[in-house]
Amino acid sequence: MCGLCGAFGAPDHWSDGVRSGTPQAERRARASAANRVLGLYGLHLAAWADRYTLSGRTGRSAVVDHLGALWPVAERLTGRSCDPLDPAVIAALEAKA
């Protein structure tokens, strides 16, 4: 059992989709995509074992089981609403593209 999170493993989530590569490579790719949005909130997502770790600029971090659980954890770490579909977020992402 993991001493950090106290769980044996995370269940599969619908966002995992059909496996096309190694599970770790897929988690890294999903984390990279999520980081484009999370960076706007001062957060960083990293693949860790069969989960993710979400870290903020202040050093606070949390374990996230799957991407479906990401946004509530992001809001808890930042103390504000984190909406990836916010028009301002979309505009910022389009400006970077």
Secondary structure, DSSP 8 states (H G I E B T S, - for coil): --TTT--S-----GGG-S--S-HHHHHHHHHHHHHHHHGGGTEEEEEETTEEEEEETTS-EEEESSGGGHHHHHHHHHTS---TT-HHHHHHHHHH-
